[in-house]
Amino acid sequence: MTSRSPLADVTALLDMVAATPGPSFAEMEPEQAREAVRAMVDMLDAPGSSEVTVADHVCLTPDAPLECRTYL
């Protein structure tokens, strides 16, 4: 168990992402962003999980329903 708080861990991660040269996630094509996230997870040596729950949803917006998906 570590003594760092989750907030400190997230702050450190966001600082690392902000310091990374190159385009932001918003400027990348979806597959480029996915590859960047995979590389970031590999760098952090974060454990993966084979038990992921995927759920499809419909979010109601003022303009039209929006299909979305969550991964837990």
C-alpha distance (Angstrom), angle and dihedral (degrees) to the residues before:
residue distance angle dihedral
M1 . . .
T2 3.79 . .
S3 3.77 128.3 .
R4 3.80 93.7 -137.6
S5 3.75 117.7 104.5
P6 3.80 120.7 -124.6
L7 3.79 88.6 -115.3
A8 3.81 91.0 56.7
D9 3.81 90.4 48.2
V10 3.80 92.1 50.5
T11 3.80 91.3 45.9
A12 3.81 90.4 51.9
L13 3.80 90.8 49.1
L14 3.81 92.9 49.0
D15 3.82 90.5 48.0
M16 3.81 89.5 51.9
V17 3.81 92.0 49.3
A18 3.82 91.6 48.1
A19 3.82 91.2 51.2
T20 3.80 93.5 50.6
P21 3.81 112.5 106.3
G22 3.77 119.1 -126.4
P23 3.78 136.4 52.2
S24 3.79 122.8 -25.8
F25 3.79 120.6 -112.5
A26 3.82 88.4 -102.1
E27 3.81 89.9 58.4
M28 3.82 95.1 49.2
E29 3.76 129.6 89.0
P30 3.83 111.0 -111.3
E31 3.82 94.6 -103.5
Q32 3.82 91.0 48.9
A33 3.81 90.0 52.5
R34 3.81 91.1 48.7
E35 3.81 90.6 51.8
A36 3.81 90.6 48.3
V37 3.81 91.2 52.0
R38 3.82 91.0 48.1
A39 3.80 90.1 51.2
M40 3.81 90.8 48.0
V41 3.81 91.6 51.5
D42 3.81 89.7 49.4
M43 3.83 90.5 50.5
L44 3.79 91.6 50.6
D45 3.80 91.0 49.1
A46 3.79 87.4 -134.3
P47 3.78 115.6 174.6
G48 3.77 114.4 -110.0
S49 3.75 125.5 -137.5
S50 3.75 127.5 -139.9
E51 3.80 89.7 -166.8
V52 3.77 104.5 79.1
T53 3.77 122.8 154.2
V54 3.80 114.2 -146.6
A55 3.79 119.9 -164.7
D56 3.80 129.2 -179.6
H57 3.80 118.5 -145.0
V58 3.77 140.5 176.8
C59 3.79 115.1 -132.8
L60 3.78 113.7 -158.7
T61 3.79 113.3 -135.3
P62 3.80 130.2 178.3
D63 3.82 90.4 -105.7
A64 3.80 103.9 39.7
P65 3.79 142.8 -36.2
L66 3.80 112.5 -73.5
E67 3.79 121.3 -150.1
C68 3.80 113.5 -138.5
R69 3.79 138.4 169.3
T70 3.80 132.0 -145.7
Y71 3.78 127.1 -156.3
L72 3.80 117.3 -156.1
